[in-house]
Amino acid sequence: MTIPPQAKTTCDQPLSLCRHVMRLDNSTIQTFTLSNNSYDFLGKSSDSKFSGQGDSIIYKNGPSETTVLLQCVQTDNQLQVYSLAEPSKLVLAFYSKDACLKQIEDVGRSAGSTLLIIFFSCLIFYLVLGICTKKFLMGATGIEVIPNLGFWSDIPNLVKDGWLFMTNGFKLPARATGQTVSPDPNSYDSI
């Protein structure tokens, strides 16, 4: 899709900078109305750049340019004409708290990342130390070198039992009906 030349310099585009022409209605009370479709295209964000000091934005529009000075104030946002000395170089001033310089913090590593690094480091240390101990001190070979192999092979069943315990409302599953042995197998005393 090609963009027609007149569409490249219209205020219908997003993030365009335009000056709307106002018409004086009454000179005694200084009332103005906005003229329909009467505006000057001053630039768009894709043709803009920051000044060397970072205190202004320069919008290019062919041979002319519009400079927006960024002024740090703690009041409401305002855009005012700063200078009309050169017709081809319009200077505006944008007064806003968003134009203030802010310290950008060097965030670094998050707590979760640190915990994951510690966890996996300990896991690797555990496996290496366990494998070396079982292989060289106990003479294990094959899959038997994995430390606590019985525990690791029983993990799926333990997770399943934990899930059933949780879905049962954190109660032990009901035992089969019949004669109960003292103490009750579901009681704390049976443990």
Solvent accessible surface area in square Angstrom, and as a share of the most:
residue,aa,sasa,rsa
1,M,228,1.02
2,T,126,0.73
3,I,84,0.43
4,P,64,0.40
5,P,108,0.68
6,Q,123,0.55
7,A,30,0.23
8,K,100,0.42
9,T,73,0.42
10,T,28,0.16
11,C,31,0.19
12,D,133,0.69
13,Q,44,0.20
14,P,116,0.73
15,L,135,0.67
16,S,31,0.20
17,L,27,0.13
18,C,31,0.18
19,R,106,0.39
20,H,91,0.41
21,V,63,0.36
22,M,101,0.45
23,R,141,0.51
24,L,86,0.43
25,D,74,0.39
26,N,61,0.31
27,S,72,0.46
28,T,118,0.69
29,I,118,0.60
30,Q,115,0.51
31,T,54,0.32
32,F,100,0.42
33,T,53,0.31
34,L,98,0.49
35,S,20,0.13
36,N,140,0.72
37,N,143,0.74
38,S,37,0.24
39,Y,71,0.27
40,D,57,0.30
41,F,28,0.12
42,L,19,0.10
43,G,0,0.00
44,K,37,0.16
45,S,47,0.30
46,S,91,0.58
47,D,68,0.35
48,S,36,0.23
49,K,114,0.48
50,F,128,0.53
51,S,22,0.15
52,G,85,0.82
53,Q,156,0.69
54,G,34,0.32
55,D,74,0.38
56,S,6,0.04
57,I,36,0.18
58,I,29,0.15
59,Y,32,0.12
60,K,89,0.38
61,N,40,0.20
62,G,66,0.63
63,P,143,0.90
64,S,34,0.22
65,E,35,0.16
66,T,3,0.02
67,T,23,0.14
68,V,13,0.07
69,L,36,0.18
70,L,39,0.19
71,Q,62,0.27
72,C,73,0.43
73,V,46,0.26
74,Q,141,0.63
75,T,92,0.54
76,D,119,0.62
77,N,89,0.46
78,Q,90,0.40
79,L,95,0.47
80,Q,90,0.40
81,V,87,0.50
82,Y,133,0.51
83,S,35,0.23
84,L,111,0.55
85,A,91,0.70
86,E,94,0.42
87,P,136,0.85
88,S,54,0.35
89,K,96,0.41
90,L,11,0.06
91,V,32,0.18
92,L,15,0.07
93,A,1,0.01
94,F,57,0.24
95,Y,56,0.21
96,S,0,0.00
97,K,117,0.50
98,D,95,0.49
99,A,22,0.17
100,C,24,0.14
101,L,176,0.87
102,K,139,0.59
103,Q,160,0.71
104,I,154,0.78
105,E,136,0.61
106,D,145,0.75
107,V,132,0.76
108,G,60,0.58
109,R,159,0.58
110,S,64,0.41
111,A,79,0.61
112,G,40,0.39
113,S,46,0.29
114,T,50,0.29
115,L,120,0.59
116,L,104,0.52
117,I,92,0.47
118,I,92,0.47
119,F,115,0.48
120,F,105,0.44
121,S,62,0.40
122,C,77,0.46
123,L,54,0.27
124,I,106,0.54
125,F,134,0.56
126,Y,72,0.27
127,L,60,0.30
128,V,84,0.48
129,L,98,0.49
130,G,13,0.13
131,I,61,0.31
132,C,56,0.33
133,T,48,0.28
134,K,51,0.22
135,K,98,0.42
136,F,147,0.61
137,L,145,0.72
138,M,139,0.62
139,G,53,0.51
140,A,15,0.12
141,T,97,0.57
142,G,60,0.58
143,I,118,0.60
144,E,100,0.45
145,V,23,0.13
146,I,56,0.28
147,P,11,0.07
148,N,89,0.45
149,L,54,0.27
150,G,54,0.52
151,F,102,0.43
152,W,100,0.35
153,S,78,0.50
154,D,57,0.30
155,I,56,0.28
156,P,90,0.56
157,N,86,0.44
158,L,84,0.42
159,V,98,0.56
160,K,121,0.51
161,D,82,0.43
162,G,39,0.37
163,W,153,0.54
164,L,97,0.48
165,F,81,0.34
166,M,86,0.38
167,T,82,0.47
168,N,67,0.34
169,G,43,0.41
170,F,135,0.56
171,K,134,0.57
172,L,94,0.47
173,P,90,0.57
174,A,99,0.76
175,R,148,0.54
176,A,102,0.79
177,T,141,0.82
178,G,60,0.57
179,Q,180,0.80
180,T,105,0.61
181,V,110,0.63
182,S,104,0.67
183,P,72,0.45
184,D,68,0.35
185,P,53,0.33
186,N,55,0.28
187,S,37,0.24
188,Y,183,0.70
189,D,111,0.57
190,S,52,0.34
191,I,170,0.86
